[in-house]
Each structure stands twice: as structure tokens, then as C-alpha cells.
Amino acid sequence: MLSRVAERLYWSARYLERVENTARLVSVYDELLFDLPKSIEVSWYNLIEILSGEEVFEQRYKVKDERNVVKFLLADDTNASSMLSSLKMVRENIRTTRDAVPKETWELINELDLYAQQNIKQGINRSERHLFLNTIIEGCQKIIGLFAGAMSRDSGWHFIIMGRYLERADMGTRILDAAVSLMLKSEPEARIQLGQVTWSKVLKSQSAYLDYRRTVRTSINGAKAATFLMNDPCFPRTLAYCFGQISEAANKLPRAGLITSKVDKILDVDYPLISSEDLNNDFQDHLNALQIAIIEINYQITENWFHFRQGDAA
């Protein structure tokens, strides 16, 4: 496979996952603020901090309110990670690799991109936001399902898997970090109420609520929810599962040693969470270290397979 094709497949998967994750994040945050007691104040600007978009946001907007935050995350073309910007990049990468993916992919991504552009006001306005975001998530899942059911498990598939799960792991660490930060910023007397709502919403943001109930078989608290989302080996949105998939896909490709060794180091660390008191600044430092490791893995993937002379194979 040409290295430029491999790179475009990898980034198609990353951007598609980013579109779905952004829609999930906005949808669940909307539900979180609706369900919290009125005495607990939580800012929409927390979402900008989750996604490390403070600098770009503050260049564009003076008011840190719901409308501006949602517009920035979903529609702003100056935000390279906005939903519409990411959809545009998926479409462009698929356009240039149509021979390497199922032929229906081009039609599905065009339909999703067109729907998002024509109905973006529904996402920004609160009244129809839930329906709009659900349609976006379902559109992403159609394409993922098409890949799963109609692609050979060749090198192109392995690059898609690495892109998807690296992006998913990145968002997973950010969501955990945001939940912990929200708890630490709150007043001690409000933490019990806040924790009950926050951690159930965190699980729902990853479609993990029912699996947590079946697997952990206990009430939801911060330490147990975070442990599940980090360490469960079977659920496809936990960090352990994501890193395992990255390692497995890399192993099917040449020159994967540096990547698999980085992933092995991550998987060898068993961060202890005995109680919710352990969700502290030290745990945030651990999550930050994971985010740095994800950046390093992306760099190593790029160096391994994408920095070739034109015409070289990955």
C-alpha cells in the first residue's frame, strides 16, 4: 500500500471518530446540565477546556456561553477539530482513497456531510439538538459498520483500526480528566450530588452504562466508573481495549516494535483507584501522561509508515 494512501485511511478513521465523539460529548453535556440540581453551577466552557481549545476559542468569542461553545465545537470553520471541519476532512480523505474502501463509503460520507451542513442550526439551538446529534452519531456508525462488514483485513484495515482507537483513547482520557476536574472544582458539600449525576453521564457518553452495570454489578461511583473505563478488557471504549487494538493492528504491519513497546508500557501500569478520594491531582497527572503517550504513538506511526518518498509502500 502506498504510504500516502495509508496515511489518508488512518486520518479518515481519526476524523470520523472525532466527529462521533464531539457529537457524543455535546449531547451528554447537555443532559448533564439538565439533570444537575439548580444549586450546582457548571459552565459550558468546560467543554473547550476538555478539548484544549481555549486559545482558538478566545480569539473568536468574548462570551463563554452555551451558544458560542456549541457553535465553536460543532460548526466553527476556524476550529480544525469542530464537527463540520472534521467531517470535511473525512470526506476529503475518503475522496482520495475511494479504491481502498467499500464503494458505498463515498455515498455515506457525502450524505452525512450534507445533512450536517444543512441542519447545523438544529445542533446549535437547544430544542432540536438531541435529534441532530443522534443522527450524526448514527451516520458515523453506519460508515464504521460498513468498514467492519465489507473490508478485507489487510494493511488498509489495520491503519483504520489504529486511527480509530488512538482517537478514541484520546477522547476517553479527556472525558475522565474533565469529570475529575469538575469534581475537584466543586464545593465539598455538593460533591455527592454532583458525583452521582456526573459519573453516570460519563458512562453514558461512552455507551458504557449498561455494560458497567452488568460487569461491575454495583452502584456507580467515581472510582469504580473510572476503573471500568480505564481497565475493562472487553468493552470497546475503555482505554485498555483501545490500546490493545492499536497494538494488535500495529503487529500486523512491518517495523511496529517501537509502537507496541510504547503500548505495552501503558498497559503494564495499573493505577490504583480504591475510593473516589483517589480521583485527585495525581490521577489527573496520570491522565496527562497518557495523553502525552498518545501523542508519541501518533508521532511514531507517522514516522514508521507515512514519511516515505512518493511511491514507497507502507
N, C-alpha and C positions, 0 to 999 in steps of 0.2 A: 504494500500500500504506500502511495506517495505520502511524504511527511506532511505536505500541506492539506491533503485530504484527512489524514489522521487528526491534525490539529483542529480542523473545522468540525469534525464529528465530536471531538472532545468538548469544544466550546458550544456546539449545539446543545449537547446534554447539560452542560453547566447553566447556560442561559435559560433553557426550558425549565430546569429545576428551580432556578431563581424566580421565574415568573410564578410558578406554583407556590413557592414558599412565601413570596411577597403577598400574594392573594390570601394565603392562609393566615399570615401574620396580621394583616389589617382586619380580616374577618373576626379572628379570635379576640383581638384587642377591643374591637367594637363590642363584642359580647361581654368581655371583662368589665369594661366601664359601665355597661348597662346593669350588670349584676352586683357591682360593689355597693355597699351602703353609702348613702349620700355624705356621710361624715368623713369618708376617706377620699381624698383628692389625689387623682393620678393624672399626669399630663400626657397628652398625645405626643409631645416632643420626645418622650422616652423611646418611641419607635425610631426616631432619627439617630438617637444615641446607640440603639441596638445595632444599626446598620452602618455606623461610623460615617454618617453623612452630615455632621454638624457644619463643617466649613462651607460646603456647597449650598446647603440649605440657607445659611445665614447670609450668603451672598445674594440670594434671590428673594428672601422673605424677611420682613421685620417682625411680623406677628407669628408666634408659635402656637397657633390654634389648630383645631381639628381639621378644618378645611384645607389650610395650607400644608399641613403634614401629609394628609391623604393625597392631595394633588401632587405633591413632590414625590411620594412613593409610587403612585400609580401612573401619572401622566406627564411629568416634567421631562422635557427632552434635554435639559441641561444636566439631569441626573442620569449618569450612564447605567445605573442599576435600577432605574424605575421600571415598572412593569412594561410600559409601552416600548421603552428603549431596549429592554431585554428581548421582547417579542420581535422587534425589528432585527436584532442580531441573530436570533434563532432562524428567522426567515432567510436572512442573507446567507448564513452558513449552510442551511439546507438547500438553498438555490444553487450553490456552487458544489454540492456533493450529491446531487439527485441520483446519480448512478450507484451510490453506495448505500442508499437507504430504500425501504419499500416505496414503490411509486406513489402510493396513497399519501405519503408523508407531506408532499408538497401541497396537495389539496387541503389537508387538515390544518397545516400551519397557516395557509392563506385565509382559511375560514376563521380561524381563531384570531389572527391579527386584524382582520376586517371587523369582526364582532367587537373586539376591544376598542378599536378606534371609533366605531360608530356609536358605541354605548358607554364611553368612558365617563360621561356625566353622571350615569347611574352609580358608578363606583365612588365618585366624589361626593355626591349627595347621599345623605344617610338613608332616605326612605327606601331606595331600591338597591342598596349596596350589597346586601346579603345575596340576592339573586344573581347579581352581576359577578361577584367574586366566585360563587359556586360554579357558574358557567365557565369561568376562566379555568378553575381547578379541574373541572371535568374535561375541558378541552385539552389540557396538558396530559391528563391521564389517558385520554384516547391515543395520543401520539406515543406515550410510553408503552401502552398496551400493544400498539401496532409493532413497535420495535421488538417487544418481548415475543410476539407471536409470529413474526414474519422476517426476522433477521437471522442469518447464519451466525453461529458463534465463532466468528473469525476475528481478525485483528480490529476491524471497524467496530464490532460489538464491544470488544474489551476497552477501547478508548471511550465509547459512550458510557460504559459502566463506571470507569474511573472518573469521568467528568460529573456524572450524576451524583455519585456518592461522596465525592470530595465537596461539592457544593452543598449537599445535604448535611454533611458533618459540620461544615462551617456555620450554617444556619442553626443547627442544633446547639452548638456551643454558645452562639449569640443569644438564643432564646433562654437558655439556662442562666447565662450571665445576667440578662435583663431581669429575670424573675428574682434572682438573688439580690440584685441591686435595688429592686423595688421594695423588697422586704427590709433591707438594711436602712433604707431612707425613711421608712415609716416609723411612726411613734410606737414604742413598745406595747402600749395598751391596744393598738389597732392590729397588731401582727397576727393574732389568732384568726380574726375575721378575714383579714386580707389573705392570709396563707391558705385558708380553706377554699377561697374562690380562685386565687392565682394559680395554685398548682393543679387544680382540675382543668383550668383553661390551658395551661402549658401542655398537659397530656392531650387535650383535645386538639391543640394546634398541630400535633404530630399524629393525629388519628390513633392515639395510643390509649385512650381512656378505657375501653373495654378490655383490651389486652392486658393492661395493668391490673384491672380487677380480676381477670382470670388467672394471671400469673402470680401476683403478689398476695391476693386474697386477704386484703386488709384495707382499712380506711386510708384515705390519701393524706399524706403529709409531705413536707418538702424533702426530707432526707430520702424517703423511700421512692418518691417520684423521680428525684434526680438520679438516684442509684439505678433505677429501672432504665431511664433514658440514656444513661451512660453505658451500662454494662450488660443489658439483656442481649444474648447472642442470637436470638431468633427474630425479634421484631425488626422490620426493615427500616426503621427510622432512628434506631439507637446508634450511639457513636460506635459501640463495639461492632455492630453489624456493618455499618458503613465502612469502617476501616478494614474489616475483614474482606469485604467485597473489593475494595481498592487493591489490597494485597493479592487476592486471588486473580483478578484481572491482569495485574502487572506481571504476575508469574507466568502468564501465557505469552508474554512478549519478551523479546531479547533485551539484555542489559538492564534487568529490573532489580538488581541486587541492592542498590542504594535506596530505592523506594521501599522495598519490602523490609529492609533493616530499619528504616525510619518508622514504618507502621508497626513493626514488632516491638519497638521501644515504647510506642504509645500504648499498645495492647498489654504490655507487661506491667504497666503502672495500675495498681488497684487503689484508687483514692478512697480512704475510709470515710463513710458518712454514717455515723451512729445515730445522731439526732439532728434536728433542724438547726441547732446551735452551730453545727459544723458547716453550715452554709454561710460562710463568713468571707472576710477578705482573702484569707489563704486559699479558699476554694475558688474565688474569682481569679487569683493568680494562676491557679492550675488551669482554669479555662482559657486564660490569656496565653498560657504556654501551649495549649492545644491549638489555638488559632495561629500562633507562630509556626507550629509544626505543619499545619495545613498549608500555609504559605510556602514553606520549604518543600513540601511534597509537590505542590504545583510547579515550583521552580525546577525541581528535579525531573518531573515529567516533560516539561518544556525542553530542558537541556538534553534529555535522553532521546527524544523522538521528533521534536519539531524544529530544532536548529540544524537542519540539513541543507546541503546545497540543493538547488532546484532539480528535481528529478530523482533524488535519492529516495529510498524506501524506508518506511518506519519499521 
